[in-house]
Amino acid sequence: MTAHAHAKLSASASARWLKCPGSVSLCELFTDLTTEFAKEGTFAHAIAEQKLLTYKGDIKKPTCTRRIKKIADELDKNGVWKKEAMRYTDVYIDYINQIALYYSVAPYIVVEKKVDFSEYVPEGFGTADCLIFAGDVLHVIDFKYGKGVAVDAEDNPQMKLYALGALHDYKLVFGSIKQVKLSIVQPRLSNISEWETPADSLRQWGESIKPTAQKAFDGSNEFHAGEWCRFCLAKAECKARAEHYAKLAQLPKHDPRLMSNDDLAGYLTLTQGMDKWLKEIKELALTKCLNGENVEGYKAVAGRSTRAFTNQDEAFSVLTSNGIDEALLYERKPLTLAQAEKVVGKTEFNKLVGDYITKSAGKPALVPASDKREAVTNQQKASDVFTKIKE
């Protein structure tokens, strides 16, 4: 399993530090704790790497099997992720295979390559999951294992930095690259996002971010709040973010009885993400109170207690031996559609019971106008948006 060092200005955090240069020095004050989600991603990437090396012919299948077993023993001792990760990494390998088969001459494929983009970002480097060089085209493919938010390849700064690094590192061998194709494979959300740009346009973008990257590297005090705060280690304690939401109180005063649509739009823009921010600062205040610090006007108290069996099987055995009908203690219910599909497998599931599935319209959601989904109104019917599923 490949271990990776991390740059001060990492490609994965570029969406944040390009918008908020000051966040880099601020985040250095905090410890980045490994989450279960990060462990899942590490495990899946390690499996994907071994499968891709096998696909390329760099290692034999028995070697791949042994290595995956070793990875599972190290990272997935309970076997929780293994079966799911094996299936989803196959989607990633299949996608790469489709690209390779498109070309009449076998392209050059690079796996888990450390690339250098320090020409544009001070000490900048990162690890690209997969690079494919095919004639005058460079493919940069990123495997995302998360299932929280679908990631878009279009104008994605992380992917663009990987591509700039690849163009730099391979310029002597593949100096004729004219077009760059970026792809994100996120199988747990059935998300495959693709975007392409001329290599020269990519280099121009790289030149344009140099001043911001230098400011971030030097420890800028320039802070800006926005959706990029989501993965910032300092987000709960960041004063710039708090001041961003405080602007709500400074909006021009209008008719106190009713809001115009312009008023409504202004409030919505200012309060985007406020619910998450409120939750985060409440958790921060609770942590400080539990640590014995004084947060004026607040204190920590014990929450509602919960009850649980120390041994449910033995408890139920006692109940049934004392005349309680076992049928009263257990309930039988079918799996949900999503659970059944996961057990059977998506392709086989839709092949067998696709005729029995309909997809109804979901509850309307308000999103920024920049969202790529088509707008809907009350005049539209569900049948205008959804169709019966049959693969």
Secondary structure as the mmCIF struct_conf table of DSSP 4:
data_model
#
loop_
_struct_conf.conf_type_id
_struct_conf.id
_struct_conf.beg_label_comp_id
_struct_conf.beg_label_asym_id
_struct_conf.beg_label_seq_id
_struct_conf.end_label_comp_id
_struct_conf.end_label_asym_id
_struct_conf.end_label_seq_id
TURN_TY1_P TURN_TY1_P1 LYS A 8 LEU A 9
BEND BEND1 ALA A 11 ALA A 11
TURN_TY1_P TURN_TY1_P2 SER A 12 ALA A 13
HELX_RH_AL_P HELX_RH_AL_P1 SER A 14 TRP A 17
TURN_TY1_P TURN_TY1_P3 LEU A 18 LYS A 19
TURN_TY1_P TURN_TY1_P4 PRO A 21 GLY A 22
HELX_RH_AL_P HELX_RH_AL_P2 SER A 23 CYS A 27
TURN_TY1_P TURN_TY1_P5 GLU A 28 LEU A 29
BEND BEND2 PHE A 30 PHE A 30
HELX_LH_PP_P HELX_LH_PP_P1 LEU A 33 THR A 35
HELX_RH_AL_P HELX_RH_AL_P3 GLU A 36 LYS A 56
TURN_TY1_P TURN_TY1_P6 GLY A 57 GLY A 57
BEND BEND3 ASP A 58 ILE A 59
HELX_RH_AL_P HELX_RH_AL_P4 LYS A 61 LEU A 75
TURN_TY1_P TURN_TY1_P7 LYS A 77 ASN A 78
TURN_TY1_P TURN_TY1_P8 VAL A 80 TRP A 81
HELX_RH_AL_P HELX_RH_AL_P5 LYS A 82 TYR A 102
BEND BEND4 TYR A 103 VAL A 105
HELX_LH_PP_P HELX_LH_PP_P2 ALA A 106 PRO A 107
STRN STRN1 TYR A 108 ASP A 116
TURN_TY1_P TURN_TY1_P9 SER A 118 TYR A 120
BEND BEND5 VAL A 121 VAL A 121
TURN_TY1_P TURN_TY1_P10 PRO A 122 GLU A 123
STRN STRN2 PHE A 125 ALA A 134
TURN_TY1_P TURN_TY1_P11 GLY A 135 ASP A 136
STRN STRN3 VAL A 137 PHE A 143
BEND BEND6 GLY A 148 VAL A 149
HELX_LH_PP_P HELX_LH_PP_P3 ALA A 150 ASP A 152
TURN_TY1_P TURN_TY1_P12 GLU A 154 ASP A 155
HELX_RH_AL_P HELX_RH_AL_P6 PRO A 157 ASP A 169
TURN_TY1_P TURN_TY1_P13 TYR A 170 VAL A 173
BEND BEND7 PHE A 174 PHE A 174
TURN_TY1_P TURN_TY1_P14 GLY A 175 SER A 176
STRN STRN4 GLN A 179 GLN A 186
HELX_RH_3T_P HELX_RH_3T_P1 PRO A 187 LEU A 189
TURN_TY1_P TURN_TY1_P15 SER A 190 SER A 190
STRN STRN5 ASN A 191 PRO A 198
HELX_RH_AL_P HELX_RH_AL_P7 ALA A 199 ASP A 218
TURN_TY1_P TURN_TY1_P16 GLY A 219 GLY A 219
BEND BEND8 GLY A 226 GLY A 226
HELX_RH_3T_P HELX_RH_3T_P2 GLU A 227 PHE A 231
TURN_TY1_P TURN_TY1_P17 LEU A 233 GLU A 237
HELX_RH_AL_P HELX_RH_AL_P8 LYS A 239 ALA A 246
HELX_RH_3T_P HELX_RH_3T_P3 LYS A 247 GLN A 250
BEND BEND9 LEU A 251 LEU A 251
HELX_LH_PP_P HELX_LH_PP_P4 PRO A 252 LYS A 253
BEND BEND10 PRO A 256 ARG A 257
HELX_RH_AL_P HELX_RH_AL_P9 ASN A 261 THR A 271
TURN_TY1_P TURN_TY1_P18 GLN A 272 GLY A 273
HELX_RH_AL_P HELX_RH_AL_P10 MET A 274 LEU A 290
TURN_TY1_P TURN_TY1_P19 ASN A 291 GLY A 292
TURN_TY1_P TURN_TY1_P20 GLU A 296 GLY A 297
BEND BEND11 THR A 310 THR A 310
HELX_RH_AL_P HELX_RH_AL_P11 GLN A 312 SER A 321
TURN_TY1_P TURN_TY1_P21 ASN A 322 GLY A 323
HELX_RH_3T_P HELX_RH_3T_P4 GLU A 326 LEU A 328
TURN_TY1_P TURN_TY1_P22 LEU A 329 LEU A 329
HELX_LH_PP_P HELX_LH_PP_P5 PRO A 334 THR A 336
HELX_RH_AL_P HELX_RH_AL_P12 LEU A 337 VAL A 344
HELX_RH_AL_P HELX_RH_AL_P13 LYS A 346 VAL A 353
HELX_RH_3T_P HELX_RH_3T_P5 GLY A 354 TYR A 356
HELX_LH_PP_P HELX_LH_PP_P6 SER A 360 PRO A 364
TURN_TY1_P TURN_TY1_P23 ALA A 369 SER A 370
BEND BEND12 ARG A 373 ARG A 373
HELX_LH_PP_P HELX_LH_PP_P7 GLU A 374 ALA A 375
TURN_TY1_P TURN_TY1_P24 ASN A 378 GLN A 379
HELX_RH_AL_P HELX_RH_AL_P14 ALA A 382 VAL A 385
#
